[in-house]
Amino acid sequence: MIIKSRIAEMLLAWFDENRRILPWRENRTAYGTWISETMLQQTRVTTVIPYYKRFLDQFPDIATLSEAPQEEVYKAWEGLGYYSRARNLQKGAIFLVEHMGGELPADYKFLLTVPGIGPYTAGAISSLAFGLSEPAVDGNVIRVFSRLFALWIYPSEPKAKADITKRVRDTLPDDRAGDFNEAIMDLGATVCLPGKPSCGNCPVSLECAACLAGIQTELPLRKAKKESPVIPYTIVILKKASCIYIRQRPQTGLLANLFEFPTYPDLLDIGQLHDRIIKDCKLLGNEIRSITPLGGSSHVFSHLKWEMTGYLVELCDPIKNSLPLLPVSEKQLEGEYISIALAKKLAFPSALKAYTSAVFDARS
């Protein structure tokens, strides 16, 4: 326990001098902590900062978030990715309004009952906002502690997280649990980095078993990454006058509820696309005014990669509204023509940014 208390003391002294200035640390609230910690999951701090400020301006409290149209919440989240986080935030807000008076409870176990709040977020809210002695264990914390105690663990394994959680709990100072959790987060983000830790700048390097043994770059253990499948798609922006054809993705699955353009599951050249549109939409050749290539783009998800090519297809009026093109999901979905001005207010996947920008930015 002497070593553990010394680690806490040294980390807190370092944190007091080196803490990062972040908007959610100013005027700390439980709601702001919830929003920021949810945004920071699998997203860089520099990316999150402007989103956090805009999100709180638009949804300043739990009640406002619970009552907002889902489209507005998604639009505010657009570009952050992993939209299930935004969906779960709103589910949690609705739950809190219905069951807890619109407030986050100062109780770790109660926080775990809120939809979308897991052990890490509950620990972060408990310790950072309410000063409770609860660990908040994420990837940074697992990496730091695996090196501190020279643990040969794979971070993705449940037993590894359980072990680290116990060690953090044993090390937490009761009077500054929140600061200690943030100190570990900052150390992992700025010093104890994944590939090449900066041990010369680490306040606890003399207490770090991995550093003393020269094995810090080997920990934590990393499993070989599997190659992600590459899926080809042709993105088709159908435009007539000042309107474009869009549809909403299914309520479940990848990019649930977001809006998209019609999509073919292959990479088509102009000639192939021309023939497919005429056939699938039952058009005459002279009803297609022009087809403009928008170039290639790619997007890497956690488990697959999209390779895309895109086209802007301008159609002549009049033309029927319903077009039987296959979406990415391979299931038939109906869409509609809406004005470009209205479409700009809807949330599209960041995977399609190259193509939404080609349409929306050209008219801004």
NORKAZI-V763521 format. One record per residue. N is the residue number from 1. RES is the residue in one letter. SS is DSSP state (h for helix, s for strand, l for the rest). OMEGA is omega in whole degrees, 0 to 359 (NA if undefined). D_FIRST is the distance of its C-alpha to the first C-alpha in Angstrom with 1 decimal. Layout:
# NORKAZI-V763521
n=N res=RES ss=SS omega=OMEGA d_first=D_FIRST
n=N res=RES ss=SS omega=OMEGA d_first=D_FIRST
This chain:
# NORKAZI-V763521
n=1 res=M ss=l omega=179 d_first=0.0
n=2 res=I ss=h omega=180 d_first=3.8
n=3 res=I ss=h omega=182 d_first=5.4
n=4 res=K ss=h omega=179 d_first=5.0
n=5 res=S ss=h omega=177 d_first=6.0
n=6 res=R ss=h omega=177 d_first=8.4
n=7 res=I ss=h omega=180 d_first=9.7
n=8 res=A ss=h omega=181 d_first=10.6
n=9 res=E ss=h omega=181 d_first=12.1
n=10 res=M ss=h omega=179 d_first=14.1
n=11 res=L ss=h omega=181 d_first=15.3
n=12 res=L ss=h omega=177 d_first=16.5
n=13 res=A ss=h omega=177 d_first=18.3
n=14 res=W ss=h omega=181 d_first=19.9
n=15 res=F ss=h omega=180 d_first=20.8
n=16 res=D ss=h omega=181 d_first=22.5
n=17 res=E ss=h omega=191 d_first=24.7
n=18 res=N ss=h omega=183 d_first=25.4
n=19 res=R ss=l omega=177 d_first=25.3
n=20 res=R ss=l omega=177 d_first=28.4
n=21 res=I ss=l omega=184 d_first=31.2
n=22 res=L ss=l omega=187 d_first=32.0
n=23 res=P ss=h omega=181 d_first=34.5
n=24 res=W ss=h omega=175 d_first=32.2
n=25 res=R ss=h omega=176 d_first=29.8
n=26 res=E ss=l omega=181 d_first=32.7
n=27 res=N ss=l omega=185 d_first=33.4
n=28 res=R ss=l omega=175 d_first=30.7
n=29 res=T ss=l omega=178 d_first=32.0
n=30 res=A ss=h omega=181 d_first=31.0
n=31 res=Y ss=h omega=179 d_first=34.2
n=32 res=G ss=h omega=177 d_first=33.8
n=33 res=T ss=h omega=179 d_first=30.2
n=34 res=W ss=h omega=181 d_first=31.6
n=35 res=I ss=h omega=184 d_first=34.5
n=36 res=S ss=h omega=182 d_first=32.6
n=37 res=E ss=h omega=176 d_first=29.8
n=38 res=T ss=h omega=179 d_first=32.6
n=39 res=M ss=h omega=185 d_first=34.6
n=40 res=L ss=l omega=177 d_first=31.7
n=41 res=Q ss=l omega=178 d_first=31.3
n=42 res=Q ss=l omega=179 d_first=32.9
n=43 res=T ss=l omega=183 d_first=34.5
n=44 res=R ss=l omega=180 d_first=34.0
n=45 res=V ss=h omega=183 d_first=33.1
n=46 res=T ss=h omega=178 d_first=36.4
n=47 res=T ss=h omega=187 d_first=38.4
n=48 res=V ss=h omega=189 d_first=36.8
n=49 res=I ss=h omega=181 d_first=37.3
n=50 res=P ss=h omega=177 d_first=41.1
n=51 res=Y ss=h omega=181 d_first=40.9
n=52 res=Y ss=h omega=182 d_first=38.4
n=53 res=K ss=h omega=181 d_first=40.6
n=54 res=R ss=h omega=182 d_first=43.7
n=55 res=F ss=h omega=180 d_first=42.2
n=56 res=L ss=h omega=174 d_first=41.2
n=57 res=D ss=h omega=183 d_first=44.6
n=58 res=Q ss=h omega=181 d_first=46.3
n=59 res=F ss=l omega=189 d_first=44.0
n=60 res=P ss=l omega=180 d_first=42.5
n=61 res=D ss=l omega=185 d_first=41.1
n=62 res=I ss=h omega=181 d_first=40.5
n=63 res=A ss=h omega=179 d_first=44.0
n=64 res=T ss=h omega=179 d_first=45.7
n=65 res=L ss=h omega=182 d_first=43.8
n=66 res=S ss=h omega=184 d_first=44.7
n=67 res=E ss=h omega=186 d_first=48.4
n=68 res=A ss=l omega=172 d_first=48.8
n=69 res=P ss=l omega=182 d_first=51.0
n=70 res=Q ss=h omega=180 d_first=48.9
n=71 res=E ss=h omega=180 d_first=51.0
n=72 res=E ss=h omega=178 d_first=49.8
n=73 res=V ss=h omega=179 d_first=46.2
n=74 res=Y ss=h omega=180 d_first=46.7
n=75 res=K ss=h omega=178 d_first=48.7
n=76 res=A ss=h omega=181 d_first=46.0
n=77 res=W ss=h omega=189 d_first=43.6
n=78 res=E ss=l omega=181 d_first=46.1
n=79 res=G ss=l omega=178 d_first=44.7
n=80 res=L ss=l omega=181 d_first=41.1
n=81 res=G ss=l omega=182 d_first=41.6
n=82 res=Y ss=l omega=187 d_first=39.9
n=83 res=Y ss=l omega=176 d_first=42.1
n=84 res=S ss=h omega=177 d_first=40.5
n=85 res=R ss=h omega=179 d_first=37.8
n=86 res=A ss=h omega=179 d_first=40.6
n=87 res=R ss=h omega=181 d_first=42.1
n=88 res=N ss=h omega=176 d_first=38.9
n=89 res=L ss=h omega=181 d_first=38.3
n=90 res=Q ss=h omega=175 d_first=41.7
n=91 res=K ss=h omega=179 d_first=41.3
n=92 res=G ss=h omega=179 d_first=38.1
n=93 res=A ss=h omega=179 d_first=40.0
n=94 res=I ss=h omega=179 d_first=42.9
n=95 res=F ss=h omega=181 d_first=40.6
n=96 res=L ss=h omega=177 d_first=38.9
n=97 res=V ss=h omega=184 d_first=42.3
n=98 res=E ss=h omega=189 d_first=43.6
n=99 res=H ss=h omega=186 d_first=40.7
n=100 res=M ss=l omega=176 d_first=38.4
n=101 res=G ss=l omega=178 d_first=40.9
n=102 res=G ss=l omega=180 d_first=40.2
n=103 res=E ss=l omega=173 d_first=36.7
n=104 res=L ss=l omega=183 d_first=33.3
n=105 res=P ss=l omega=177 d_first=31.3
n=106 res=A ss=l omega=183 d_first=28.1
n=107 res=D ss=l omega=185 d_first=26.7
n=108 res=Y ss=h omega=183 d_first=24.8
n=109 res=K ss=h omega=177 d_first=26.7
n=110 res=F ss=h omega=178 d_first=30.0
n=111 res=L ss=h omega=180 d_first=29.5
n=112 res=L ss=l omega=178 d_first=29.3
n=113 res=T ss=l omega=181 d_first=32.8
n=114 res=V ss=l omega=179 d_first=34.3
n=115 res=P ss=l omega=177 d_first=36.2
n=116 res=G ss=l omega=179 d_first=34.7
n=117 res=I ss=l omega=179 d_first=31.1
n=118 res=G ss=l omega=184 d_first=28.5
n=119 res=P ss=h omega=181 d_first=24.8
n=120 res=Y ss=h omega=183 d_first=24.2
n=121 res=T ss=h omega=177 d_first=26.8
n=122 res=A ss=h omega=178 d_first=25.8
n=123 res=G ss=h omega=180 d_first=22.2
n=124 res=A ss=h omega=180 d_first=23.6
n=125 res=I ss=h omega=182 d_first=26.1
n=126 res=S ss=h omega=186 d_first=23.7
n=127 res=S ss=h omega=185 d_first=21.1
n=128 res=L ss=h omega=185 d_first=23.6
n=129 res=A ss=h omega=186 d_first=26.5
n=130 res=F ss=h omega=177 d_first=25.3
n=131 res=G ss=l omega=180 d_first=21.8
n=132 res=L ss=l omega=183 d_first=20.3
n=133 res=S ss=l omega=180 d_first=16.7
n=134 res=E ss=l omega=177 d_first=17.8
n=135 res=P ss=l omega=174 d_first=17.0
n=136 res=A ss=l omega=190 d_first=20.0
n=137 res=V ss=l omega=174 d_first=20.0
n=138 res=D ss=l omega=183 d_first=23.0
n=139 res=G ss=h omega=178 d_first=24.1
n=140 res=N ss=h omega=182 d_first=22.6
n=141 res=V ss=h omega=179 d_first=19.1
n=142 res=I ss=h omega=180 d_first=19.5
n=143 res=R ss=h omega=182 d_first=20.8
n=144 res=V ss=h omega=184 d_first=18.0
n=145 res=F ss=h omega=177 d_first=15.2
n=146 res=S ss=h omega=178 d_first=17.4
n=147 res=R ss=h omega=180 d_first=17.7
n=148 res=L ss=h omega=185 d_first=14.1
n=149 res=F ss=l omega=178 d_first=13.3
n=150 res=A ss=l omega=182 d_first=16.9
n=151 res=L ss=l omega=180 d_first=17.8
n=152 res=W ss=l omega=186 d_first=21.6
n=153 res=I ss=l omega=170 d_first=22.3
n=154 res=Y ss=s omega=185 d_first=25.2
n=155 res=P ss=l omega=184 d_first=24.3
n=156 res=S ss=l omega=183 d_first=27.3
n=157 res=E ss=l omega=182 d_first=26.1
n=158 res=P ss=h omega=182 d_first=24.9
n=159 res=K ss=h omega=178 d_first=22.3
n=160 res=A ss=h omega=180 d_first=20.8
n=161 res=K ss=h omega=179 d_first=20.5
n=162 res=A ss=h omega=180 d_first=19.1
n=163 res=D ss=h omega=181 d_first=16.3
n=164 res=I ss=h omega=180 d_first=15.6
n=165 res=T ss=h omega=179 d_first=15.9
n=166 res=K ss=h omega=181 d_first=13.2
n=167 res=R ss=h omega=178 d_first=10.7
n=168 res=V ss=h omega=180 d_first=12.0
n=169 res=R ss=h omega=180 d_first=11.9
n=170 res=D ss=h omega=184 d_first=8.2
n=171 res=T ss=h omega=184 d_first=7.9
n=172 res=L ss=l omega=171 d_first=11.0
n=173 res=P ss=l omega=185 d_first=11.5
n=174 res=D ss=h omega=185 d_first=13.9
n=175 res=D ss=h omega=181 d_first=16.4
n=176 res=R ss=h omega=182 d_first=16.8
n=177 res=A ss=h omega=181 d_first=16.2
n=178 res=G ss=h omega=178 d_first=19.6
n=179 res=D ss=h omega=179 d_first=19.3
n=180 res=F ss=h omega=178 d_first=16.0
n=181 res=N ss=h omega=179 d_first=18.0
n=182 res=E ss=h omega=178 d_first=20.9
n=183 res=A ss=h omega=178 d_first=19.1
n=184 res=I ss=h omega=179 d_first=18.1
n=185 res=M ss=h omega=181 d_first=21.7
n=186 res=D ss=h omega=179 d_first=23.2
n=187 res=L ss=h omega=180 d_first=21.3
n=188 res=G ss=h omega=183 d_first=22.5
n=189 res=A ss=h omega=187 d_first=25.9
n=190 res=T ss=h omega=185 d_first=26.5
n=191 res=V ss=l omega=183 d_first=24.4
n=192 res=C ss=l omega=188 d_first=22.7
n=193 res=L ss=l omega=184 d_first=26.1
n=194 res=P ss=l omega=187 d_first=27.2
n=195 res=G ss=l omega=186 d_first=29.7
n=196 res=K ss=l omega=180 d_first=28.9
n=197 res=P ss=l omega=180 d_first=25.6
n=198 res=S ss=l omega=187 d_first=26.0
n=199 res=C ss=h omega=180 d_first=23.2
n=200 res=G ss=h omega=179 d_first=24.9
n=201 res=N ss=h omega=185 d_first=24.3
n=202 res=C ss=l omega=182 d_first=20.7
n=203 res=P ss=l omega=182 d_first=18.3
n=204 res=V ss=l omega=183 d_first=15.3
n=205 res=S ss=h omega=180 d_first=17.6
n=206 res=L ss=h omega=176 d_first=16.2
n=207 res=E ss=h omega=186 d_first=12.8
n=208 res=C ss=l omega=183 d_first=14.9
n=209 res=A ss=h omega=181 d_first=15.4
n=210 res=A ss=h omega=179 d_first=18.7
n=211 res=C ss=h omega=180 d_first=20.0
n=212 res=L ss=h omega=179 d_first=19.4
n=213 res=A ss=h omega=179 d_first=21.2
n=214 res=G ss=l omega=182 d_first=23.9
n=215 res=I ss=l omega=186 d_first=23.7
n=216 res=Q ss=h omega=180 d_first=22.7
n=217 res=T ss=h omega=180 d_first=26.2
n=218 res=E ss=h omega=184 d_first=26.1
n=219 res=L ss=l omega=351 d_first=23.2
n=220 res=P ss=l omega=181 d_first=23.2
n=221 res=L ss=s omega=180 d_first=26.2
n=222 res=R ss=l omega=177 d_first=29.4
n=223 res=K ss=l omega=179 d_first=32.2
n=224 res=A ss=l omega=181 d_first=35.7
n=225 res=K ss=l omega=175 d_first=37.4
n=226 res=K ss=l omega=178 d_first=40.5
n=227 res=E ss=l omega=180 d_first=43.5
n=228 res=S ss=l omega=176 d_first=44.4
n=229 res=P ss=s omega=178 d_first=48.0
n=230 res=V ss=s omega=183 d_first=50.3
n=231 res=I ss=s omega=180 d_first=52.5
n=232 res=P ss=s omega=178 d_first=55.7
n=233 res=Y ss=s omega=170 d_first=57.1
n=234 res=T ss=s omega=181 d_first=60.1
n=235 res=I ss=s omega=185 d_first=59.5
n=236 res=V ss=s omega=176 d_first=62.7
n=237 res=I ss=s omega=180 d_first=63.2
n=238 res=L ss=s omega=185 d_first=66.4
n=239 res=K ss=s omega=170 d_first=68.0
n=240 res=K ss=s omega=186 d_first=71.2
n=241 res=A ss=l omega=181 d_first=72.3
n=242 res=S ss=l omega=182 d_first=69.2
n=243 res=C ss=s omega=174 d_first=67.4
n=244 res=I ss=s omega=183 d_first=65.0
n=245 res=Y ss=s omega=178 d_first=64.3
n=246 res=I ss=s omega=174 d_first=60.7
n=247 res=R ss=s omega=181 d_first=59.1
n=248 res=Q ss=s omega=180 d_first=55.8
n=249 res=R ss=l omega=181 d_first=53.6
n=250 res=P ss=l omega=183 d_first=52.8
n=251 res=Q ss=l omega=178 d_first=50.3
n=252 res=T ss=l omega=177 d_first=47.9
n=253 res=G ss=l omega=183 d_first=46.9
n=254 res=L ss=l omega=177 d_first=46.4
n=255 res=L ss=l omega=183 d_first=47.0
n=256 res=A ss=l omega=174 d_first=47.9
n=257 res=N ss=l omega=178 d_first=50.3
n=258 res=L ss=l omega=181 d_first=50.7
n=259 res=F ss=s omega=184 d_first=54.1
n=260 res=E ss=s omega=173 d_first=55.7
n=261 res=F ss=l omega=173 d_first=59.0
n=262 res=P ss=s omega=189 d_first=61.1
n=263 res=T ss=s omega=173 d_first=59.7
n=264 res=Y ss=s omega=181 d_first=61.2
n=265 res=P ss=l omega=179 d_first=59.0
n=266 res=D ss=l omega=174 d_first=60.4
n=267 res=L ss=l omega=185 d_first=61.1
n=268 res=L ss=l omega=171 d_first=64.7
n=269 res=D ss=l omega=186 d_first=67.1
n=270 res=I ss=h omega=182 d_first=69.5
n=271 res=G ss=h omega=179 d_first=72.3
n=272 res=Q ss=h omega=180 d_first=70.2
n=273 res=L ss=h omega=179 d_first=68.7
n=274 res=H ss=h omega=182 d_first=72.2
n=275 res=D ss=h omega=180 d_first=73.5
n=276 res=R ss=h omega=181 d_first=70.6
n=277 res=I ss=h omega=179 d_first=70.8
n=278 res=I ss=h omega=181 d_first=74.5
n=279 res=K ss=h omega=186 d_first=74.2
n=280 res=D ss=h omega=182 d_first=71.2
n=281 res=C ss=h omega=179 d_first=72.3
n=282 res=K ss=l omega=180 d_first=76.0
n=283 res=L ss=l omega=169 d_first=77.0
n=284 res=L ss=l omega=183 d_first=80.0
n=285 res=G ss=h omega=183 d_first=79.5
n=286 res=N ss=h omega=176 d_first=80.7
n=287 res=E ss=h omega=173 d_first=78.2
n=288 res=I ss=s omega=183 d_first=75.5
n=289 res=R ss=s omega=181 d_first=76.0
n=290 res=S ss=s omega=172 d_first=73.5
n=291 res=I ss=s omega=183 d_first=70.4
n=292 res=T ss=s omega=178 d_first=68.2
n=293 res=P ss=s omega=179 d_first=65.4
n=294 res=L ss=s omega=176 d_first=62.0
n=295 res=G ss=s omega=181 d_first=60.4
n=296 res=G ss=s omega=177 d_first=57.4
n=297 res=S ss=s omega=177 d_first=53.8
n=298 res=S ss=s omega=178 d_first=50.7
n=299 res=H ss=s omega=181 d_first=47.5
n=300 res=V ss=s omega=172 d_first=44.4
n=301 res=F ss=l omega=181 d_first=42.7
n=302 res=S ss=l omega=187 d_first=39.5
n=303 res=H ss=l omega=178 d_first=41.7
n=304 res=L ss=s omega=180 d_first=45.1
n=305 res=K ss=s omega=174 d_first=47.2
n=306 res=W ss=s omega=168 d_first=50.4
n=307 res=E ss=s omega=188 d_first=53.1
n=308 res=M ss=s omega=164 d_first=55.7
n=309 res=T ss=s omega=186 d_first=59.1
n=310 res=G ss=s omega=179 d_first=60.6
n=311 res=Y ss=s omega=169 d_first=64.0
n=312 res=L ss=s omega=183 d_first=65.6
n=313 res=V ss=s omega=179 d_first=68.6
n=314 res=E ss=s omega=184 d_first=71.1
n=315 res=L ss=s omega=177 d_first=73.4
n=316 res=C ss=l omega=173 d_first=76.7
n=317 res=D ss=l omega=350 d_first=77.5
n=318 res=P ss=l omega=176 d_first=78.2
n=319 res=I ss=l omega=184 d_first=75.8
n=320 res=K ss=l omega=187 d_first=74.2
n=321 res=N ss=l omega=186 d_first=70.8
n=322 res=S ss=l omega=183 d_first=69.2
n=323 res=L ss=l omega=187 d_first=68.4
n=324 res=P ss=l omega=174 d_first=67.3
n=325 res=L ss=l omega=181 d_first=64.8
n=326 res=L ss=l omega=173 d_first=61.7
n=327 res=P ss=l omega=180 d_first=58.3
n=328 res=V ss=l omega=184 d_first=55.2
n=329 res=S ss=l omega=183 d_first=54.4
n=330 res=E ss=l omega=177 d_first=57.8
n=331 res=K ss=l omega=182 d_first=58.7
n=332 res=Q ss=l omega=176 d_first=61.7
n=333 res=L ss=l omega=176 d_first=60.8
n=334 res=E ss=l omega=176 d_first=63.3
n=335 res=G ss=l omega=179 d_first=62.9
n=336 res=E ss=s omega=173 d_first=65.1
n=337 res=Y ss=s omega=172 d_first=66.4
n=338 res=I ss=s omega=181 d_first=64.8
n=339 res=S ss=s omega=178 d_first=65.3
n=340 res=I ss=h omega=179 d_first=63.1
n=341 res=A ss=h omega=179 d_first=62.2
n=342 res=L ss=h omega=181 d_first=60.8
n=343 res=A ss=h omega=179 d_first=59.1
n=344 res=K ss=l omega=182 d_first=57.2
n=345 res=K ss=l omega=182 d_first=55.5
n=346 res=L ss=l omega=182 d_first=54.1
n=347 res=A ss=l omega=175 d_first=50.9
n=348 res=F ss=s omega=178 d_first=51.5
n=349 res=P ss=l omega=176 d_first=48.9
n=350 res=S ss=h omega=176 d_first=47.7
n=351 res=A ss=h omega=182 d_first=48.9
n=352 res=L ss=h omega=187 d_first=52.4
n=353 res=K ss=h omega=180 d_first=51.9
n=354 res=A ss=h omega=185 d_first=54.4
n=355 res=Y ss=h omega=173 d_first=57.0
n=356 res=T ss=h omega=179 d_first=56.3
n=357 res=S ss=h omega=181 d_first=56.4
n=358 res=A ss=h omega=181 d_first=59.7
n=359 res=V ss=h omega=188 d_first=61.2
n=360 res=F ss=h omega=182 d_first=59.4
n=361 res=D ss=h omega=180 d_first=59.0
n=362 res=A ss=h omega=184 d_first=62.6
n=363 res=R ss=h omega=182 d_first=63.7
n=364 res=S ss=l omega=NA d_first=61.3
